[in-house]
Amino acid sequence: MAILETWMKLTSVNDETLGVKLRISRAHASRLRRRKCLPSRELAKRLEAETKIPAEKFIFDERAA
């Protein structure tokens, strides 16, 4: 399971809520959660601020399929 998806399940955050917090669409949040796309550096930093997970984990762990 992708690190973002795991965090979202543990914190009960859904795609829509994450999208609002990160200033992205719900659809983009879903693609990030499912690892269909990778975040930009800027977005990875916003993810880090929100989740407290290092930005590098979102970019380099489990490449998008």
Summary of the structure (lengths in Angstrom):
residues: 65
radius of gyration: 10.2
end to end distance: 13.0
largest distance: 25.0
contacts: 171
relative contact order: 0.20
helix: 65%
strand: 0%
